[in-house]
Amino acid sequence: MPDKYGEGNAIVVGGGPAGLTAAVALAAGGIPTVLAGKGPGKADNRTTALLAGSVTALETLGVWELCEAQAAPLRTMRLVDDTGRLWRAPEVKFEAHEIDLDAFGYNIENRHLVAALEERARALPALRLIEDEVLEVAPGEDAVAVTLKSGETLRAPLVVGADGRRSLCRVAAGIALDERRYRQTALTLCLRHSRPHRDASTEFHTPSGPFTLVPLPGDRSSLVWVLDPADADELAALDDGELSDEIERASHSILGKISVEPGRGLFPLSIATARRFGAGRIALVGEAAHVVPPIGAQGLNLGLRDAAAICELAVEAQRRGHDIGGDDVMTRYERMRRADVGSRTLAIDLFNRTLLTDFLPVQSARGFGLYLLDRIGPLRRAVMREGVAPRLAQPKLMRGEAL
């Protein structure tokens, strides 16, 4: 089996948005990088609500200009209690202008985001793209060996594992995963509607989980509908007309007549966190490090902050002549990301559980919390600022600073 040396000072495993962002950031920061991984086997019909910090990072990396036209701004976010329970929370509306932002972020179809990242990646001389399956990741004292299906072996002092929830990199690093599955499934799709969305995202809270409509350009929106698994299967099996009618009923016709577009996804929900985010010269980002339900637009935004953080540390180490994959870099990466990931994972889990429970005191506490958000302006604005741009977890890229 041939060995390839000198292919790059860093290897990124996984070609999704988090992996592509890490590869672009490393190469743009002056670290020769290889991105290795097989593309998705089927089209991804999901969208991502990129919060303001993520958009700033993509602008800084020269990616956002390549896909901005395919994104819709999120200027208003509404939370609506549709549980039908005895204790119902008031509707809460968040407006971006309250915290001096034009928009909280932008919603974009994943296919457009990935295409823009790939276009930027191909333009970077320091980045080599290899679309091939990674068969083995083997940490060593001075480097990590990555073996591809083609037989090629790559070595680098730093590997960024962006290879998803079944991460080969995480297993190779000997990092355990704490995981819990929910009895919920997310139905995802895009749709057209007869009324304008006015750049507003609406999240209906139902007894089975959130039903969330998020704007896309034009009279289009994306839907994430969290359901009991049996109900999700039943709805996904409906024809387009029947499913459109069900969505219109569930949305209380706020967007008028609904027409679903081709492409539906069903995703069983779980929550998981790696016990460490880096070990053995392997740093985990995105779903290799943590998985959260699609609530509050946190999933990929967390992953992009992961990518920005490890790249910032690696570029800084290289400029100082230090080991970019050494234990000190892994330790600092863990310290940079643990609080952000842990706090948001906990908040999402608790919020999801309050929707599923029939325990009246918990329902009351949730309703009272939303009542306070609705009534107390400073509290609402503080929550909005922390949700969009967490104070303690903003790597340089999220602040608009080049690496």
N, C-alpha and C positions, 0 to 999 in steps of 0.2 A: 504493500500500500504506500503510495507516494506521500511524502511529507512536504508541506509548503511552509517555509519560514518567511518572515518579513512581509507577510501579506497585510499586516496592520497592527497597530499598537492596541487596538480594541476590536472586539467582535461583538456584534449585536445579534442575538438569536431571536427571530420573530419579526415578521413584516407587517404587523398591524400598526395602527396609529401611534401607540406608545413607542414601539420599537423603531419605527421610521423617524419619529421625532428625536429619539436618543441618537440614532445614527447621524442624522443631519446636524444635530448640535455638536456632537463629538468632532465630526469632520470640519464643520465651520469653525470650531475652536482650535483647529490645528493638529488634531490627533488623527493620523491615518486609520481608517476604520473599514471593516468588512461587515456588511449586513447579510446574514444568511438565514434562509427559511423559505418554506413552501408557501405560496399564496393560498388564500382560502379556497376550498373546494367548490363552494357555491356562493352566489351573490349575497352580499350583506344588505338587507333592506332596512337596516336600522339607521337612526339618525343620532347625532350627538349635540347636546346643548353645551357649547363651549362657553364657559364663563369668561369674564373680562380678562383675568390674568392669563388664561390659556390663549386667548386671542392676541394679547400683547406678546406672548412668547412666540407665537407663530408669525406675527409681524416682524419681530426681531430676527427671526431665522429666514425671512424672505419667502415664507410659505403662504401667508394669508392673502397676499395680492393675487395669488394663483387660483383662489377658490372663493373669495369674498362675494363674488356675484351670485354664487349658488347658495348663499346663507341668508337667513332672515333674522332681523334683530329681535331680541326679547326685551321689551320695554316695560311690560306689565306681567306680573305673576299673581294669579288668583288661586286661593285655596277654598274649596267649597265642600262643606260637610253634606254628603249624600248618603249617610249611613241609615237614616230613618229611625234612629234610636231615640230613646227618651231624652237623653242629654245630647243636644246638638250644638256644635260650636258655631260661632258666627263666621260669615265669610270674611276672609282676610285678603287684602289686596296690597301688593308691594309694587311701588312705582320707582323705576330707576332714577328719575330726576330727584327723588328725595335724598339720594346720596350723591348727587352731582354727576351722575353718569347718563350718557345718552341711551345706553342699553346695558342690561345685566350681562349680556353675552349674545351669542348668535347660534341658531340651530342650523345644522347642515347635515345632509345625507352623508353617511360614512364613505360611500363610493367616491364622492367628490373630494372629501378630505384626504383620503388615501391617494387619489390621483394627483392632487397637488403636492403632497409630501413626496411621492415617487418622482414627480417632475423635478422638484428641487433637489432630491437626492442624486438624480442622474446628472445634474449640472455641477456637482461638487467633485473636483479632481481627487480629493483625498478620500473619497468614498467609493468602495467597490460593492456592487450588488450581486448576490448569488442566489438565484431562485432554485433551491434544492433542499431536499429534506435533510434535517440534522438527525443523525442516528445516534451519536454519542457525544457526551460532554464529560471530559475527564480533567478535574483539577490537578495541578501539580504544584511543586514548591515555587517555581518561578513563572509558570505560565499555565494556561488552561488549553487543552487540546479539544478541538471541535471537529468531529468526523462527519462528512457529508455522505449521502447515498451514492454519489458519484465515485467515492473512494478517496476524494481529496481530504486532507487533514490540515486544518488551520490552527495556529497557535498565537496566543496573545496574553499579555499580563493582566488584561481585564476583559471579562465577558459580561455583557448586560443581558440578562435573561428576560426577554419580553415575549415569551412563548406560551402565554395563556395559563388558564387555571390548571391544566394538566402538565405543568411545566417540567420538561426534562432537565432544565438548568437547576430548578429547585431541588429535584431529587438528587442530582449530581453533587450539589453543595451540601447534601445531608440536612436540609432544613425541613422540619415538620410543618404541617399545616393544620390549624385549628378550624374546623368547618362544621357548620350546621345547616341543614336543609329545611326550607319552608315548604309547607303544603300549599304552594302557590306556583302559578305559571304565568309568565308574561306573554301576551299576544301583541306582536308589533307589526305595524304596517303604515303605509302612507295613504292619504286620502285627499280628495277634492271636496270643496264645499261651496254653497251658493252665497254665503255671507262672508264678508271680510273678517279676518281674525284680529285686525288692528294691532298687530305685533304683541298680542297678549297670549300667554300660556295659561291654561286652566287645568287645575288638578282637582278632580272630584274624588273625595274620600269615601269609599264604599266599604261594606263589611268584608269584602274579599281582598281589598287593597286599593291602591290609587288607579284612577282612570285619567290619564294625562294627555291632553292635546297641546302640541307645541307647534308654533308657526313655522312654515316653510315659505319660500318666495311665492308670490301670487296668492291665489285662493286655494292654497294647499296647506296641510298640516301633517305632522306625524302623530301616531297614537301609540302609547304604551298602556295596555289594559291588563292589570294584575287580577288574576282570577283563581278560583279553585281549579285544580288540574282537569277535572272531568268537564267542567263548564268551558274551559279554554279549548279542549279538544272538540267539544260540540260546536262552539262558535267557529272555530277554524275550518270545520267541515262544511259550513254553509256556503251557498253560492254567493257571488258578489252582491246581488241585489238584496238577498236576505241579510247578509252581514252588514251592508250599508244601513239597512233599516234598524238593525239592532244597535248599531253605533249611534245613529241619530237619536234613538230613544234614550240610550244611556247618557248622551250628552245634553239631553233636554233641548235639543234643536238649537243650541246657542250659535251654531255655525250654519244653520239652515239645512238644506238638502245635502246628504252625504253620498259620495261615490268612491268606493275603495279602489285603490290602484293595484295592479298585479304585484304579487310578492308578499307573503305572510311569514312571520317567524313565530315559533313557540320556544320559550326559554324557561326551563324549570329554575326557580329562584333558590339561592343559597347565600350564605354569608361566610366568609373565610378570611383568615389573616395568617400569613407566614410568621412563625415564631422569631425569625430573624429575617432581615431584608438583604443581608449580604454575608457571604462566608466563602472561603476558598477561592478568592479572586472573582467571585460571581456575585453581581448585584442584581436583585430582582426588581422589576418595574411592572406596573400595570397589574393585570389579573394573575400574573405569576406570584405577586406579592400579596394581593388582597382582592376580594370579590365582594361587592355590595349590591343590594337590590337597586333597581332603577328608580330611586326616589331622590328628589332634590338635586338632580343633575351632578352627582358627585363622582361617579365611576371613572370615566375617562379623564376628567379633570384631575383627579388624584393621580392617575397614571402619568399624565403629562408633567405634573409636579415632581413625580419620582424621576422621570427622565431628565428634567431640567436640573434636579439636585445632583444626581450622580455625575452628569456631564460637567457641571460646575466644579465639582470636587476633583474630577479626573484632569480637567484642563488646568486647574490651579496646581495640582501635583506635578504635572508634566513641566509647567513653566518654572517650577522651583527645582526641577531635576530629581523629583521624588518618584517612587514606585506608584503608578496610577492605579494599581489593583491591590496595594498593600493593606495590611490589617488596619492601619490608621485611617485610610480612606473608607474602608468598610464600616469602621466604628463611627466615623463622622456621618456617614450616610444613614446609618441606623438612627443616630441621634436627630438628624434633620427631619426624618420622615415619620418616626414612630408616633409622636404626639398628634400630628395632623391626621394620619390614617386612623389611629386609635379613637380619637375623639369623634370623627365623622362616622366611623363604623358603628360606634356605640349609639350615637344620635339616630342614625338611620334605623338600626335594629329596634330601639325603643319606640320610635315613631311607628314603625310597621306593626309592632306588637300591640300598640294601643288601638290600632284599627281592627285587629283580629279578635281582641278580647271582648267577652260579654260581661266582664266584671265592672259593675257600675262605677265604683270609685276611680278606677283607671280611666274610664271614659270621661268622667267628670274632670279629672285632672288634665286630660288632654284638651277638653273644651275650654277650661279656665285658662290654660296656657295660651291658646289661640285668641281668647278674649283679651288677654293682656297685650298681645302683639297688636291686635286691632286698635286698642284704646291708647296705648302708651307710645307716642311717636319716637322718643329717644331709644326705647327698647327695640322697636321695630327697625329703626335705622341701624342700630348696632348689630342686630341679627343679619340684616341685609349685607352690611359691609363685611362681616365675618364669613358669610356664605360665599360671597363673590371673591374676596381677596383676604384669606386668613393672615393675620398679622405676623404670626410666628412661623409661617410655612411658605414664604414667598422667595423662591430662588431668583437669581439675577434675571433670568430670561423673563420671568413673570413681572419683573419691574421695568422691563424694556432695556436692560443692560446686556450688551453683547458679552459673550464669554471670552 
